[in-house]
Amino acid sequence: MIGAFFMLRYLNPAVVTPQAYMLVDSAPSIHAKRTFTLLAKILQNLTNKPTSTKEEYLSPLNDVVESNKNRLNKFFFDLCEVEDFYNQLKVSKSAKKKEQPFF
């Protein structure tokens, strides 16, 4: 679920419209836009782990999707792996400053 959200809301918009995220200086050509859109569809298809593709013209890429599932699953696992916040913060109680009154 987190992986699908990450791809749908963060990665795929940057792939489809790289100029909006200042990844390129100017808008891509029409052919490049189409390529980026297809790439985003493949990435989303890989993320959603369907058994078949909705678009028939993407079916030749099913082998690519199938062969990269483990890599994407590892990426999502690493994305969600977060160390304990308090261990990372490393602030001891004695080092905390006493709060000053607002007035």
C-alpha positions as a Markdown table, in Angstrom:
| # | Residue | x | y | z |
|---|---|---|---|---|
| 1 | Met | 0.0 | 0.0 | 0.0 |
| 2 | Ile | 2.8 | 2.4 | 0.9 |
| 3 | Gly | 4.7 | 1.5 | -2.3 |
| 4 | Ala | 1.6 | 2.1 | -4.5 |
| 5 | Phe | 1.1 | 5.5 | -2.8 |
| 6 | Phe | 4.8 | 6.4 | -3.2 |
| 7 | Met | 4.8 | 5.5 | -6.9 |
| 8 | Leu | 1.4 | 7.1 | -7.7 |
| 9 | Arg | 2.0 | 10.4 | -5.8 |
| 10 | Tyr | 5.8 | 10.9 | -6.0 |
| 11 | Leu | 7.7 | 9.0 | -8.5 |
| 12 | Asn | 5.3 | 8.6 | -11.4 |
| 13 | Pro | 4.4 | 12.3 | -11.5 |
| 14 | Ala | 8.1 | 13.2 | -11.7 |
| 15 | Val | 8.5 | 10.7 | -14.5 |
| 16 | Val | 5.6 | 12.0 | -16.5 |
| 17 | Thr | 6.2 | 15.7 | -16.0 |
| 18 | Pro | 9.9 | 16.1 | -15.3 |
| 19 | Gln | 9.8 | 19.8 | -16.1 |
| 20 | Ala | 7.3 | 20.4 | -13.2 |
| 21 | Tyr | 9.9 | 19.0 | -10.8 |
| 22 | Met | 12.8 | 20.9 | -12.4 |
| 23 | Leu | 14.5 | 17.7 | -13.5 |
| 24 | Val | 14.9 | 19.0 | -17.0 |
| 25 | Asp | 15.2 | 22.6 | -18.4 |
| 26 | Ser | 12.4 | 22.5 | -20.9 |
| 27 | Ala | 9.3 | 20.4 | -21.6 |
| 28 | Pro | 10.1 | 17.1 | -23.3 |
| 29 | Ser | 9.0 | 16.5 | -26.9 |
| 30 | Ile | 5.7 | 14.7 | -27.7 |
| 31 | His | 7.5 | 11.4 | -28.3 |
| 32 | Ala | 9.4 | 11.7 | -25.0 |
| 33 | Lys | 6.2 | 12.5 | -23.1 |
| 34 | Arg | 4.6 | 9.4 | -24.5 |
| 35 | Thr | 7.6 | 7.3 | -23.5 |
| 36 | Phe | 7.6 | 8.8 | -20.0 |
| 37 | Thr | 3.8 | 8.0 | -19.7 |
| 38 | Leu | 4.4 | 4.4 | -20.8 |
| 39 | Leu | 7.2 | 4.1 | -18.3 |
| 40 | Ala | 5.0 | 5.4 | -15.5 |
| 41 | Lys | 2.3 | 2.9 | -16.5 |
| 42 | Ile | 4.8 | 0.1 | -16.4 |
| 43 | Leu | 6.1 | 1.2 | -13.0 |
| 44 | Gln | 2.6 | 1.5 | -11.6 |
| 45 | Asn | 1.7 | -1.9 | -13.1 |
| 46 | Leu | 4.8 | -3.4 | -11.4 |
| 47 | Thr | 3.8 | -1.8 | -8.2 |
| 48 | Asn | 0.1 | -3.0 | -8.3 |
| 49 | Lys | 1.3 | -6.5 | -9.0 |
| 50 | Pro | -1.6 | -7.4 | -11.3 |
| 51 | Thr | -1.9 | -10.8 | -13.0 |
| 52 | Ser | -2.6 | -9.2 | -16.4 |
| 53 | Thr | -2.3 | -5.8 | -18.0 |
| 54 | Lys | -5.3 | -3.5 | -18.7 |
| 55 | Glu | -3.7 | -2.2 | -21.8 |
| 56 | Glu | -3.1 | -4.9 | -24.3 |
| 57 | Tyr | -0.2 | -3.1 | -26.0 |
| 58 | Leu | 1.7 | -3.3 | -22.7 |
| 59 | Ser | 1.4 | -7.1 | -22.5 |
| 60 | Pro | 4.8 | -7.7 | -24.2 |
| 61 | Leu | 6.4 | -6.1 | -21.2 |
| 62 | Asn | 4.9 | -8.6 | -18.7 |
| 63 | Asp | 8.2 | -10.5 | -18.6 |
| 64 | Val | 10.0 | -7.3 | -17.6 |
| 65 | Val | 7.4 | -6.7 | -14.9 |
| 66 | Glu | 7.6 | -10.3 | -13.7 |
| 67 | Ser | 11.4 | -10.4 | -13.6 |
| 68 | Asn | 11.6 | -7.2 | -11.5 |
| 69 | Lys | 9.0 | -7.8 | -8.8 |
| 70 | Asn | 11.6 | -8.9 | -6.3 |
| 71 | Arg | 13.8 | -5.8 | -6.9 |
| 72 | Leu | 10.8 | -3.5 | -6.4 |
| 73 | Asn | 9.6 | -5.4 | -3.3 |
| 74 | Lys | 13.1 | -4.9 | -1.8 |
| 75 | Phe | 13.0 | -1.2 | -2.7 |
| 76 | Phe | 9.6 | -0.8 | -0.9 |
| 77 | Phe | 10.8 | -2.8 | 2.1 |
| 78 | Asp | 13.9 | -0.5 | 2.3 |
| 79 | Leu | 11.7 | 2.5 | 1.9 |
| 80 | Cys | 9.5 | 1.5 | 4.8 |
| 81 | Glu | 12.3 | 0.4 | 7.1 |
| 82 | Val | 12.7 | 3.2 | 9.6 |
| 83 | Glu | 15.0 | 3.0 | 12.7 |
| 84 | Asp | 13.5 | 3.8 | 16.0 |
| 85 | Phe | 13.0 | 7.5 | 16.3 |
| 86 | Tyr | 14.3 | 7.9 | 19.8 |
| 87 | Asn | 17.4 | 5.8 | 19.0 |
| 88 | Gln | 18.1 | 8.1 | 16.1 |
| 89 | Leu | 17.5 | 11.3 | 18.1 |
| 90 | Lys | 20.0 | 10.4 | 20.8 |
| 91 | Val | 18.9 | 13.1 | 23.2 |
| 92 | Ser | 19.3 | 12.3 | 26.8 |
| 93 | Lys | 16.9 | 13.6 | 29.4 |
| 94 | Ser | 19.8 | 15.4 | 31.2 |
| 95 | Ala | 20.7 | 17.3 | 28.0 |
| 96 | Lys | 17.3 | 18.7 | 27.5 |
| 97 | Lys | 16.9 | 22.4 | 28.4 |
| 98 | Lys | 14.3 | 23.5 | 30.9 |
| 99 | Glu | 11.4 | 25.2 | 29.2 |
| 100 | Gln | 11.3 | 28.9 | 29.8 |
| 101 | Pro | 7.9 | 30.5 | 30.6 |
| 102 | Phe | 6.4 | 32.3 | 27.6 |
| 103 | Phe | 5.8 | 35.5 | 29.6 |
